[in-house]
Amino acid sequence: MVRGMPDPSRPGPKPKRLYVRTVRVGDLDRTDLPGAAALRRFDEELERVGRLVARGQLTAPPGDLLIFRASSLDEAQRVLRTDPFRALPGTQYELVEWNPMTLGSGANLEPAPARGSGRLTALLRVGVVVRDLVSSLRWYHEVLGFPIREHDETTGYVELSLGRGASAISLVAPRPEWGEPLYSETIARIGTSTGIVFQTDSAAALERRLQSAGAQITESPRRQPWGGVTLRFLDPDGNEFLAFQAAAGSEEREALPSVPTPLKSGPGEEQGARRQAS
């Protein structure tokens, strides 16, 4: 054997696979169901060792779903020895391997970084630079329908979000007291493509609402090869956004052009919208 080459007689690391554990409890009001604290401890241990993928409730019939990583069925069974649902009487307890080749993984098969290792855990907010904070806040709230999550008039901090748990938009109005080059660099960001993509339930209705508010449409609704409909528009400062509709109605399907124009910000936005639509 050549030095430095792997020994073919020694097996390499086994690939991580996804396993699905389902528990049908019959009645979610049962008094003997595991408590939140016990489930949290179990999940935290799975996450600590890079196994946890997802947990959620089943509805018909009611129960609990757990998706986790393991290298084999035997290992998966060992992982579930401390599962709070395992010894629950009168339930249907099942463990199966999830074959990503036939069903799709829907998750990263590689173990997540350990907790405390500096991994990113959420996208909180994206900044949009505007000239006038008061008028922009009114436009984003009244025209786009963004609820105001936070508005500090003293510091000028503004944060808007479409709902609990959703990423927020922070409106930023440059101030000369920031000094150079920060002030000039921030000013230069006004009136450019933000790269921000929204989802809408109707691209045509959104276009009409924007037009009635005097907003500029830079690309009318167009059907894309992946089946969705995209719309490009500007805010009052010329900042450009992309909105997409995952599934258009039959009337709009016939009216829209089927050949899209090139995306000005490259294929990344279209691919991102395509992934969200699926």
C-alpha positions in Angstrom: 0.0 0.0 0.0 1.3 3.4 -0.9 2.0 5.6 2.1 -0.5 8.4 2.4 -3.2 6.5 0.6 -6.3 5.3 2.5 -6.4 1.6 3.4 -9.2 0.0 1.3 -9.6 -2.8 3.9 -10.7 -0.3 6.6 -14.2 1.0 6.3 -14.7 4.8 6.2 -17.2 6.8 8.2 -20.8 5.8 7.6 -23.0 8.4 5.9 -25.6 10.1 8.0 -29.1 9.2 7.2 -32.5 10.6 8.2 -34.8 8.7 10.4 -38.4 9.5 11.2 -40.0 8.5 14.5 -43.8 8.9 14.7 -46.0 8.4 17.8 -49.8 8.3 17.5 -51.2 9.1 21.0 -54.9 9.2 20.1 -55.8 12.1 22.4 -53.6 15.2 22.9 -55.5 15.8 26.2 -54.1 12.7 27.8 -52.6 13.5 31.3 -49.7 11.1 30.9 -48.1 12.8 27.8 -44.4 13.9 28.3 -44.1 17.4 29.6 -42.5 20.3 27.7 -39.4 20.2 30.0 -38.7 16.5 29.3 -39.1 17.0 25.5 -36.9 20.1 25.6 -34.1 18.2 27.4 -34.3 15.4 24.9 -34.2 17.7 21.9 -31.4 19.8 23.4 -29.3 16.6 23.8 -30.0 15.6 20.2 -29.1 19.1 19.0 -25.9 19.1 21.1 -24.6 16.0 19.3 -25.8 17.2 15.9 -28.7 14.7 15.4 -31.8 16.8 15.7 -33.4 17.9 12.4 -37.1 18.7 13.3 -39.9 18.0 15.6 -43.6 18.8 15.2 -47.1 17.7 16.0 -49.2 15.3 14.0 -52.8 16.1 13.6 -54.7 13.2 11.9 -54.5 11.2 14.1 -52.8 13.3 16.7 -49.3 12.5 17.7 -45.6 13.6 17.6 -43.1 13.6 14.8 -39.3 13.5 15.2 -36.7 13.6 12.4 -33.1 13.0 13.3 -29.8 11.8 11.9 -28.2 8.4 12.5 -25.8 6.2 10.6 -27.9 3.0 10.8 -31.2 1.7 12.1 -29.4 0.1 15.1 -27.9 3.5 16.0 -31.3 5.2 15.5 -32.9 2.7 17.9 -30.2 3.4 20.5 -30.8 7.2 20.1 -34.5 6.6 21.0 -33.8 4.8 24.2 -34.3 8.1 26.1 -37.2 9.3 24.0 -39.9 10.5 26.5 -42.6 9.0 24.2 -41.0 5.6 24.0 -42.6 4.0 27.1 -46.0 5.7 26.7 -48.7 3.0 26.8 -51.5 2.8 24.3 -49.6 4.4 21.5 -48.5 3.5 17.9 -44.7 4.0 18.0 -42.9 3.7 14.6 -39.4 4.3 13.4 -38.6 4.3 9.7 -35.6 5.4 7.5 -36.3 8.5 5.3 -34.9 7.8 1.9 -33.7 11.2 0.5 -33.3 9.6 -3.0 -37.0 8.9 -3.3 -38.6 11.4 -1.0 -36.1 14.3 -0.9 -34.4 15.2 2.3 -35.7 18.7 2.9 -32.8 19.1 5.3 -29.1 19.2 5.4 -27.7 15.7 6.0 -24.5 17.0 7.4 -24.5 17.4 11.2 -25.0 21.0 12.4 -22.2 22.8 14.2 -22.1 22.3 17.9 -24.0 24.9 20.0 -21.8 27.8 21.0 -19.5 27.4 18.0 -20.5 30.7 16.4 -23.1 29.3 14.0 -25.8 31.6 12.6 -29.2 30.8 14.1 -31.6 33.4 12.5 -31.8 36.2 10.0 -33.2 39.1 12.1 -33.4 42.2 9.9 -32.3 43.7 6.6 -31.5 47.4 6.3 -33.0 49.6 3.6 -31.6 53.1 3.2 -34.1 56.0 2.7 -33.9 59.8 2.6 -36.7 60.7 4.9 -37.6 58.4 7.7 -41.1 59.8 8.5 -42.4 59.6 4.9 -40.8 56.3 4.2 -42.2 54.8 7.4 -45.7 55.9 6.3 -45.2 54.4 2.8 -44.0 51.1 3.9 -46.8 50.9 6.5 -49.7 52.1 4.4 -48.8 51.0 0.9 -46.9 47.7 1.5 -48.8 46.9 4.7 -45.8 46.4 7.0 -46.8 46.5 10.7 -44.4 48.7 12.7 -42.6 46.5 15.2 -40.5 49.3 16.7 -40.1 53.0 16.3 -37.8 55.0 18.5 -38.1 58.7 17.6 -35.2 59.7 19.7 -32.6 57.5 17.9 -34.5 57.2 14.6 -34.6 53.4 14.8 -37.4 51.9 12.8 -38.2 48.2 12.4 -41.0 46.7 10.4 -42.0 43.0 10.1 -44.8 41.0 8.3 -45.4 38.9 11.4 -44.1 37.1 14.5 -40.9 35.2 13.7 -40.4 36.8 10.3 -37.3 38.7 9.3 -37.7 42.5 9.7 -36.8 45.5 7.6 -35.0 48.3 9.3 -35.3 51.7 7.6 -32.1 53.7 7.8 -31.9 57.5 7.1 -28.2 58.6 6.9 -27.0 61.3 9.3 -24.0 63.6 8.7 -22.9 63.2 12.3 -22.0 59.6 11.4 -18.9 61.1 9.8 -17.0 60.0 6.7 -16.8 57.7 4.8 -19.8 56.0 6.5 -22.2 58.8 5.7 -21.3 59.0 2.0 -21.2 55.2 1.6 -24.7 54.9 3.1 -26.1 57.7 0.9 -24.8 55.9 -2.2 -26.9 52.8 -1.3 -30.2 54.8 -1.9 -31.9 54.0 -5.1 -30.3 50.7 -5.8 -31.5 47.1 -6.1 -31.9 45.8 -2.6 -31.9 42.1 -3.5 -34.9 41.7 -1.2 -37.6 39.3 -2.3 -41.1 39.3 -1.0 -43.9 36.7 -1.6 -47.4 37.9 -2.5 -50.7 36.1 -3.0 -51.4 38.1 -6.2 -48.8 39.9 -8.2 -51.4 41.6 -10.3 -53.3 43.0 -7.3 -50.0 44.1 -5.8 -49.2 46.0 -9.0 -52.5 47.8 -9.0 -52.1 48.8 -5.3 -48.6 50.1 -6.0 -49.7 52.0 -9.1 -52.6 53.6 -7.2 -50.1 54.8 -4.6 -47.9 56.3 -7.3 -45.1 53.7 -7.0 -43.0 53.0 -10.0 -43.2 49.5 -11.5 -39.9 48.5 -13.1 -41.1 45.2 -14.4 -44.8 44.2 -14.7 -45.9 40.8 -13.6 -44.3 38.1 -15.7 -44.6 34.3 -15.6 -41.2 32.6 -15.0 -40.1 29.2 -16.4 -40.5 27.8 -12.9 -44.2 28.6 -12.9 -44.3 31.6 -10.6 -45.0 35.2 -11.4 -42.5 38.0 -10.5 -43.0 41.8 -10.2 -40.4 44.5 -9.7 -41.1 47.8 -8.1 -39.5 50.8 -6.5 -40.1 52.6 -3.2 -40.2 56.4 -3.1 -36.4 56.6 -2.9 -35.9 54.3 -5.9 -34.9 51.2 -3.9 -35.9 48.2 -6.0 -37.6 45.1 -4.7 -38.8 41.8 -6.2 -42.1 40.2 -5.3 -43.2 36.7 -6.5 -46.4 34.8 -6.6 -46.1 31.1 -6.2 -49.3 30.0 -8.0 -51.2 32.4 -10.3 -55.0 32.1 -11.0 -56.3 30.8 -14.3 -57.3 34.3 -15.6 -53.9 35.8 -14.8 -52.2 32.7 -16.2 -53.6 33.5 -19.7 -53.0 37.3 -19.5 -49.4 37.2 -18.5 -46.5 37.0 -21.0 -44.8 33.7 -20.8 -41.2 34.8 -21.8 -39.5 36.6 -18.9 -37.1 39.5 -19.3 -33.6 39.0 -17.9 -33.3 39.6 -14.2 -31.3 42.7 -13.6 -29.7 41.4 -10.4 -28.7 38.0 -11.9 -30.2 34.6 -11.5 -29.9 34.5 -7.7 -33.2 36.3 -7.0 -35.1 34.0 -9.4 -33.6 30.9 -7.9 -34.4 32.1 -4.4 -38.0 32.8 -5.3 -38.2 29.4 -7.0 -37.0 27.6 -3.9 -39.5 29.5 -1.7 -42.3 28.7 -4.1 -41.6 25.0 -3.9 
